[in-house]
Amino acid sequence: MVLVLTGAQVEELLDLDELIDALAAAMADLSAGRASAPDRIAAVVPERDGILATMPGYVPSAGALTAKLVTLYPRNAGTDLPTHQAVILACDPDTGRPAALLDGTVITAARTGAASALSARLLARPGAEVLAILGTGVQARSHARAMCRVRPIREIRVAGREPARSAALAAELAEELAVPAVGAASYAEALDGADIACATTHPAQPAEPVVRWEWLTPGVHVTSVGFGGREVDDETVAGALVCVESRRAALAPYPSEAADLHEPIRAGLITADHLHAELGELVAGTRPGRTADDQVTLYKSVGVAVQDAAATALVLRAARARGIGTDVPL
């Protein structure tokens, strides 16, 4: 029997605070070599600018062995379909038996924002209050929710390519999170004085970075999760203390490639040694984090399978405890 869970059920079962803590353990496992997360591979659908990627992962601290199939279709932006759609297969790590099949779209959104929040817990100044959200999509919402769990956010600014959408999302977040939120007229305006800045722009966009060094306030913590384009300019990458999930994943070729890091490395502006730490090293204390209040810190994410595995383990534990889901024979 395989337990099947819908997206709505996954959303109901996944606790964000528990997820941030679970990701800390998973990232520590990965950096210590205890977890397994092979390089992402993908089949390319060039006529649609799409890919189908596979992401298997094993996290011993979570007792999780999973494989995610995720599609990335940038042309879905602005339609009823998300740009990222996924399913996750969970197997029993003791026997390899398929145990559950669940929606992975909700997990992908939640764990990405939660990992950025973990980076803020580790790198942002403790009193960080002003949050800039760059982008107006699924990840913009995920990041706003997660950041409010780890820092005392008192103001949210939202900036996107369409001012009307920025204002609408700001109103939505203000109501949901009970935090004053406004739509900013530009990325520069949103970043001015921000303590935390989350770049969550369209996967194949923008053509120009939305985070620029001259727009940043000293001491800001920047997170970037956009894929397929530049979100952060060279000056910010070179001037910041850079943290990643995994050096191997961040430096791997497409479809794992982090263009924000690869391009300045290829241009000779930085070397691979500029990647200061992995999240798991910060969690374990084997690498130092922020060393000064005015230091700019940057977390560049490409997404790693251990995050999906840790999130899936939480969902399945809650589903079994609450009797949610449908058992289906294979």
Secondary structure as UniProt FT lines:
FT   STRAND          2..5
FT   HELIX           7..13
FT   HELIX           16..32
FT   STRAND          41..45
FT   HELIX           46..48
FT   STRAND          50..59
FT   HELIX           60..62
FT   STRAND          64..72
FT   HELIX           74..76
FT   TURN            77..78
FT   STRAND          84..91
FT   TURN            93..95
FT   STRAND          98..103
FT   HELIX           105..123
FT   TURN            126..127
FT   STRAND          130..134
FT   HELIX           138..150
FT   STRAND          155..159
FT   HELIX           163..177
FT   STRAND          181..183
FT   HELIX           187..191
FT   TURN            192..193
FT   STRAND          196..199
FT   TURN            203..204
FT   HELIX           213..215
FT   TURN            218..219
FT   STRAND          221..224
FT   HELIX           234..239
FT   STRAND          241..244
FT   HELIX           247..251
FT   TURN            254..255
FT   HELIX           259..266
FT   TURN            267..268
FT   HELIX           272..274
FT   STRAND          275..278
FT   HELIX           279..284
FT   TURN            293..294
FT   STRAND          297..300
FT   HELIX           305..322
FT   STRAND          326..328
//
